């Protein structure tokens, strides 16, 4: 029996809609036999990254239902995408009032939504343009799909992951193992650039990328590139610079628009890895998460083992070179500023800490070597 379209006009107030034309919610009437098992929701699906991402995920046999959410254009795009003859069902929504339905049963939620033109701005300006949007969506996540896994793509990732985390924490639905900042774009770029230098196909190359999502916080760990390779100092500096500046270079060439196709491909790869982890497969991906692997950074992108609960194990900071340590320490200074920006926006304050190095203070307990000078890489 063929799936049928049901088109329902939505007359309710639209969520930050920039169009006055009527909006519609489009959904499939599913065949009998129960709900799909793997539902992925894409918020910002009708954008220039969201559309190719949706097409890529529609082709995955691991996804049973793909739900598209945007302020406009999602429903027409959803109808068209539904014509692709794969098993994945498509639904689309353009109304704030439909968020409870669109987020219901979601196992993975991808947040792409952003203000127009924000990708070409500075970190601070991007944050000002997108922070309220991300905060409001995080509140909806807490209400309607608190147990889902959240893949945050909206820039600046370094600050938006803390925003989502703190909002969900305030609503009692916080699980740090299920909130990811997607940094896979930097990984695939690094693999491509290294492959070009080594004369290898990029898909045969694997390079971990630590740090964060902004230019100066991207730290490719070239010493751990696979296949194992040795790079000259000039090559190391060139590769690192190319990866860190790729975002700005694309904007300069495309005239105010950031990477869309590569970003869609990278996000698709990460979402599929998340799903494989949910299915119990052993998958390793780098992503920006709440972390304690560095004493001076609350969040950090590191290699992660994914599993049914999201982060199965944080593999931490591997053994890296002095050059890479220097890059990482520089990155952490910027990450600290980005996290502080998010916390200031939400009026989040760290609890007062006692001076644990004062011998007259007995609580809270601390390790014996806490007051001894030490470095992360000892």
SULMOSUL-V627369 format. One line per field, one symbol per residue. ss: DSSP state (h for helix, s for strand, l for the rest). phi: phi as a letter, one per 40 degrees, with the letter a starting at -180 (. if undefined). A space follows every 10 residues. Layout:
ss = ???
phi = ???
This chain:
ss = lllsssssss llllllllll llsssssssl llllllllss sssllllllh hhhhhhhhll llllsssssl lllhhhhhhh hhllllllss sssllhhhhh hhhllllsss sllllllhhh llhhhhhhhh hhhhhhhhhh hhhhllllss ssllllhhhh hhhhhhhhhh lllllhhhss sllhhhhhhh hhhhhhhhll lhhhlsllss slllhhhsss lhhhlsllll llhhhhhhhh hhhhhhhhhh hhhhllllll hhhhhhhhhh hhhhhhhhll llssssssss llllllllss ssssssslls ssssllllll lhhhhhhhhh hhhhhhhhhh hhhhhlllll llllllllll llllllllll llllllll
phi = .ccbcbbbcb bccccfcbbb cdbbbbaccc cchgcccbbb bbcgcccccc cccccccccc ccbcabbbba cagccccccc cccccbcccb baabbcccdd ccccgcbbbb bbdacdgccc ccdccdcccb ccccdccccc dccbaccccb bcbcccddbc cccccccccc cgbcbccbbb ccbcdccccc dcccdcccgb cdccbbbcbb habcdcccbc cccbcbcdab bcdccdcccc ccccbddccc ccccggbccb cccccccdcc cccdcccccg ccbbacacbc abcbcbbcba cacbccadbg ccaccgcccb cccccccccc cccccdcccc ccccdcfcbc cdbccccccc bbbccadccd cccabccc
